[in-house]
Amino acid sequence: MTHMRIAVTGSTGLIGTALVRSLEADGHEVVRLVRRAPGAQNEVQWDPQRQWVDTAGLAGCTAVVHLAGAGVGDHRWTAAYKKEIRDSRVLGTAAVAEAVASLDTPPEVLISASAIGIYGDTGDRPVDEDAPPGRGFLAEVCTEWEQAATPAAEAGIRTVHPRTGLVVARHGGAWARLFPLFRAGLGGRMGSGDQYWSFIALRDHIAALRHLITTPALSGPVNLTAPDPATNREVTAAMGRVLHRPTPFTVPAPALRLALGEMATDVLASQRVVPRRLLDSGFVFSFPDPESAVRAALAAG
C-alpha cells in the first residue's frame, strides 16, 4: 500500500482499534470520525443521529472505512435497544454515504460494514455472497444497513460491504466473553452444538479489510469469515485444547433463551458462511481453523 489518508468511524471499537493501529504502523494517515468536539488534528466530528458529517475533514481521503454501530450483544434486546441497533447502523451509514457522495473529489472506496446476520439461519447449507437475505431481526437490519450506503455507490464510489462473522479476539466482541468461562473450566457447547459458527481471527479480519481497500475488483458484499466454518461443538473442543481445560458443560437451549431473550435465537442459529469472493480475489488466511484463531487471540495478549 502506498501512503494513504483513510477515514475511520468506530475507531475505538474492537475492529476499529486494531485497524487504526495496523494502518498507522505502516505510515498511513488515519482520520478518526468522533461524535464529540474534535480534540486532535486527526479527528473529524460527525453526528450519525442527525445524519451530519463535517465533510471538510474528509478531503483528500483515499478510503473511508465505516465500522460504527451499537453492539449487538451488549444488552438484552428490548424494543428500545433493537431500535438503537438499527438506527446506529442505518442512520450512520446514510450519513457517511451521503457525505462522501457530496465531495468534489470523493474517496476511491467506501468500506461500509455489514454482518453475516444477513443470511439468517442457514442450517448446514453453505452460503456465499450470492445467497439472498434470510429472516429475522438481524437479517432485516443488515439489509437496511447495506441499502443505506446506496448514495455512495450511485455517485460512482466503489462500495464494499464486509459481512463479518464471529471475530475471535481475547479483548472485545462476543468471543471475548468465552475466554473467562473456558479458563474457569465452565466452557461447553451451546444447545445441540451442531450449529455452525462462521468465525474469523481478528488479525485475518484486519488483513482482509486492508485487502478490500486495495483491491479495485472487489465491490458489493464480501464475506469476512474463515474458509471452513466450524460447529459450536468443534469450537468448544478447540477452546478446551488450547486452554487445557475440560469442556463438560452444555448450556441447554431453554436456559439460553431465558438468559438472553430474543438474542438466543441468533446464538443457537446455524450460519455456514463461506468467503468465496475473498478467496477468489487471492486473499490468504493466516488462521483458517478455530484452534489457530484462538491461539492467535491469546498471542495478541
N, C-alpha and C positions, 0 to 999 in steps of 0.2 A: 504494500500500500504506500503510495506517495503521500506526502503531508496533506492532511485534510482538516477542515473545520467541520465538526459534527455536533449538532444539537441533540440533546437527550432529555426527554421527560422521564419522570420516575427514577431519577439518577441516584436516589438514596435507598431504593429497594434492593432486594437480593440480586436480581439480574442487572439492574442499572449500576449498582456499585461496582460489580465485577467488570462490566463492560467499560465503564469510565476508567477504571484502573488499568485495564488492558490497553485501551486506546492511548492514554496519556503515557504509559510506559514506552510506547513506540513513537512518541513525539507528536502525536496528533493533538490538535486544539479542540477541546470539548467545551461546548456551551451548555450550561445547565438551565433548564426551564424550571422556575420556582414560583410558588404561589404567593410568597411574601415579597416585600420590597427587596430588590437585589442588594446583596451585601458585598459583592465582589465583581470584578470586571468580567468574569466569565459567567455571570448569571443574568438571565433574562426573565422578566416577570410574565406570568400568564394566569388566567382565571378560567379554568375549564367550565365552571358553573355558568359564568356569564359568556362563555364561548369567545373569550378575548385573548389575544396574544400580542405582545409588543414585537411586531414584525421587524422593527429596525434591528433587533438583536439577532435576527436570523440571516441577515445579509452576509453573503459570502460562504454560506454553508454548502458543502458538497452533499451532505446527507442529513436527514432528520430521523432519529430513532425514537419512536413514541411508545413508551412502556407503561405509562401511568395508569392506575386503576385500583379501586378498593380491593383488598384481599378477599378472595372467595372464601377462604377458610378461617378468617379472623374472628367471625362472630356467627352466632346462630342465625339462620335465615328467617328473620322476621320480615313482615311485609316492608317495613321501613328500610331494613338493611338490603333486601333484594333491590329496592329502588336505588339505593346508593351504589350497589354493584353495577347496575345497568347504567345509571346516569353518569357515573365516573368514567365509564368506558365510551359510551355513545356521545355524550356532550363533549368530552375531552378530545376524542378523535375528530369530531366535526370541527372543533376549534382549530386544531393543528392543521387539518387538511385544507380548510378554507384559508388559513394564514399562509401556508406555503404556496397555495394556488394564486394568491394575490400578489406575490413578489414579482418585481420586474425581471429579476434573474432568479428563478426558483432553484431549489436543490435538484441534483440529479435523481435522487431516490428518497422515498419516504418508506421507512420500515415501520409499519403500524401493527402492533402486537395483536395476536388473537390466541386461541387455545384449541386443543383437540376436543374440548367440550362440545364443539360444534357438531360432532358426529353422533352425539348421544351414545346409547348403549349399543355396541356393535356385536356383542356376544363373542363367539370365536371366529368371526368372519374378518379377515384382514381388510382394511380400508386404506386407500391413499387419497391424494388431493382431489380426485375426480368424484369421490363419494358425495352424495347430497347431504344437506344438514339433517340431523336426527331430531328427536323430540325431547322436550323438557326445558326447564328454565335456562340452563347454561347454553343449550343449543340455540335458543331464541336470542339470548344476549349476544353470543358470538356472531350470529348472523347480522344483527343490527350493528354490532361493533365494526365489522368489516365494511358494511354498506356505508357507514358514516365517513369513510375515507374516500368516497367517490369523487368529491370535488378535486382532490389532488390528481387522481387518475385521469379525470376529464380534462385537466389542464396540461396533460402530457407528461406528468411526472411518473417515473417508474415507481409503482406502488406494490410493496410486498407485505403479505400477511404471514408472519411466522406463527404457525399454530403450535404452541408449546405444550409439551407433555409434562409429566411429573418431574420436576427438577431435583436431582439428587444432590443435596447440599447439607452440610452439617449445621450451618447457622442461617436461619431464614427459610421461609417457604414451608410447605406442608411436610416435606420429608424430614426436616429438622426435628419434628416432634417425635419421630420414631426412634431416634438415637438414644434418648434417655431411657425409654421403655425397654429397648433391647439390651442396653448396658446393665439394667437392673434385673435382667432375666425375666422380664414380663412381656417380651415380644411374642407375637404369634400371628397366625393368619386371621384375616377378617372375613366373616361369613364363611362361605364354602372354600375360599382361597383359590377357586378356579377362574376368577375374573382376571382379565388381562390388565396389567398396568403398563402403559406406554411411557417409559421414563427417558430421561437424558441427563448425563452428567453435566454439572454446571460448567466445567471447562469446555466440554463439547458444545454446549449451548452458546457460550460466548464466541467460540471459534466459528460456529455456524452463522451467528448474527454478522460477524465481520465478513464472512463469505457472501452473505446476501448483499452487503453494501457494495462489494467489489465485483459482483458477477452480473453484468448487464443482461444476461439471458434470463434471469430469474425475475418474475413478477407474479402477482396474484398469490394464492395460498401456497405455503411451503411448510410441510410438517417438520417440526423440530423434535424428533423422537429418535431413540436408538433404533438400529435396523431390525432388531429381533425383540419385540415386546415380550415381557415375562409375565407369568401369572403371579398373583399375590402369594401363592404358596411357594413359588420359586424365589421371589424376592425375600420372603420370610427366611427361607433356608440360607440364602446368600448373606443376609444380615447376621444370622446366627454364626455362620462360619467365620466371617470377617471379625466379628466382635467376640468370638469364642464364648458364646452364651447359648444355653438351651433355648428352644422356642416351643415350649409345650402348650402354650395357651391358644385358645380360639375365642375370638370375640363374636358371639352369635349375632346374626343379623338383627333380631329384635332389640338386643341391647344397644347396637349402633344407632338404630332408629330412635330409641328412647334418648340416647345421649346427644345425638346430632340433629335430630329432627329431619327436615326435608333434605338436608345436605347428605344424609346417609345414603340416599338413592344413588348419588354420584360416587360415593366411596365404594359401594357394592357393585356399581356398574362395571361392565367389561368393555374396554376400548383397545382393540388390537390394531393400532395405527402404525403404518409403515411410511418412512420418509422417501418416497420414490423420487420426487423431484430433486431433493438434496443429493441423493446418491447419483442420480443421472447427471448432475452438474459437476461431479468429480469430487465432492466432499468426502473426506475420510474421517471416520470416527476414531478417537483415541481410546474410548471407554465404551465398547459396544454391548457389554453384558452387565447385569446388575452387580456382580461381585467387583468387577473393575471399577464401576462407577462409585460404589460405596467406598472402596479403598481410596479413590481419588478425593472423595469428600473428606475422609479422615486425614489424608495427607495435607489437605489445604488448611487444616487447623481450625 
